[in-house]
């Protein structure tokens, strides 16, 4: 049974093209590792924010404003900031 591979081309400093064949199984593992790292980054960010007392105070204040009806519609904010 042969090990399928993909060719990857890379332009070097002198615009030469280098080609490397990498087994598909290795590319799949690299993709899985990248996905796992992205999940890790998201969870780490959530954890760090959950420990930030200033951030939590701002979120509580924003929630209070929202419940009290002091929040503005997103479309109005976008228009005010000239965002599409």
C-alpha positions as CSV (number, residue, x, y, z in Angstrom):
1,X,0.0,0.0,0.0
2,X,1.5,3.3,-1.0
3,X,1.5,6.4,1.1
4,X,-0.3,9.2,-0.7
5,X,1.4,12.5,-0.7
6,X,0.8,16.1,-1.7
7,X,3.3,18.5,-3.2
8,X,3.7,21.9,-1.7
9,X,5.5,24.7,-3.5
10,X,7.2,27.5,-1.7
11,X,8.8,30.6,-3.3
12,X,12.2,31.2,-1.8
13,X,14.0,34.6,-1.4
14,X,15.1,34.6,-5.0
15,X,11.6,33.7,-6.3
16,X,12.7,30.1,-7.0
17,X,10.1,27.5,-6.3
18,X,11.0,24.7,-3.9
19,X,8.7,21.6,-4.0
20,X,8.4,19.3,-1.0
21,X,6.2,16.1,-1.0
22,X,4.5,15.6,2.3
23,X,2.4,12.5,3.2
24,X,-1.3,13.2,3.3
25,X,-1.5,11.6,6.8
26,X,1.1,14.1,8.0
27,X,-0.9,17.0,6.6
28,X,-4.1,15.7,8.3
29,X,-2.2,15.5,11.6
30,X,-1.0,19.0,11.1
31,X,-4.5,20.2,10.4
32,X,-5.8,18.4,13.5
33,X,-3.1,20.0,15.6
34,X,-3.9,23.5,14.2
35,X,-7.6,23.0,15.1
36,X,-6.7,21.8,18.6
37,X,-4.5,24.8,19.1
38,X,-7.3,27.1,18.0
39,X,-9.6,25.5,20.5
40,X,-6.9,25.9,23.2
41,X,-6.4,29.6,22.4
42,X,-10.2,30.2,22.6
43,X,-10.4,28.4,26.0
44,X,-7.3,30.1,27.3
45,X,-8.7,33.5,26.3
46,X,-12.0,32.7,28.0
47,X,-10.2,31.6,31.2
48,X,-8.0,34.7,31.3
49,X,-11.0,37.0,30.8
50,X,-12.9,35.2,33.6
51,X,-10.0,36.1,35.9
52,X,-9.9,39.8,34.9
53,X,-11.8,41.8,37.4
54,X,-11.9,45.0,35.4
55,X,-13.2,43.1,32.3
56,X,-15.9,41.4,34.5
57,X,-16.9,44.8,35.9
58,X,-17.3,46.2,32.4
59,X,-19.4,43.2,31.3
60,X,-21.6,43.5,34.4
61,X,-22.1,47.2,33.7
62,X,-22.9,46.5,30.0
63,X,-25.5,43.9,31.1
64,X,-27.1,46.3,33.5
65,X,-27.4,49.0,30.8
66,X,-28.9,46.4,28.5
67,X,-31.5,45.3,31.0
68,X,-32.4,48.9,31.8
69,X,-32.9,49.6,28.1
70,X,-29.9,51.9,27.8
71,X,-28.3,49.8,25.0
72,X,-28.3,51.2,21.5
73,X,-29.2,49.2,18.4
74,X,-26.1,47.9,16.5
75,X,-27.3,49.6,13.3
76,X,-27.3,53.0,15.0
77,X,-23.8,52.4,16.4
78,X,-22.5,51.3,13.0
79,X,-24.0,54.4,11.3
80,X,-22.4,56.7,14.0
81,X,-19.0,55.1,13.5
82,X,-19.3,55.0,9.7
83,X,-19.0,51.2,9.6
84,X,-20.8,49.2,6.9
